[in-house]
Amino acid sequence: MYVCVCNAVTESQVLRAAEEGVRNLRGLQARLGIALDCGRCARYAHGLLRGTQTTPAQCERDCVHCPRSKEKHS
């Protein structure tokens, strides 16, 4: 599942980054470019790092409003 639609970052990429030592959102931003455009994925990505995530429905509800996600996936 996509965590960051704007930059096409997947859940598995976030989890892999966590396994490799990324511990915060800034680390994800530096490594994967996550939450640098609209930022709506930040809460979900941070939740993955903490091990307690928001629901996929919340993420999709937030990301659907991102104009960049519509450009990339239309």
C-alpha positions, -999 to +999 in steps of 0.1 A: +000+000+000+012+035-007+019+056+023+030+087+004+011+089-029+028+122-039+062+104-040+051+068-045+065+056-012+051+022+000+045+008+034+072-018+028+098+009+020+089+027+053+092-005+073+125-014+056+139+020+064+128+015+101+146-019+101+177-001+087+177+024+116+154+053+106+136+063+138+118+095+130+099+114+103+130+135+094+149+103+087+121+092+064+120+125+047+158+123+041+158+087+029+125+084+010+113+119+004+081+112+023+059+140+035+077+167+015+048+177-007+013+178+007+024+162+041-009+143+046+010+111+049+032+122+078+009+109+106+005+075+090+043+072+083+051+083+118+026+057+131+044+030+112+077+039+128+061+039+162+044+005+155+009+020+159-005+032+127-036+050+117-060+031+096-055+028+058-089+044+054-077+075+072-046+076+050-066+072+018-091+098+030-063+123+036-043+115+004-073+118-019-073+155-013-037+160-024-035+177-058-002+161-066-015+126-061-042+133-087-016+145-111+006+114-107-021+088-108-045+101-134 
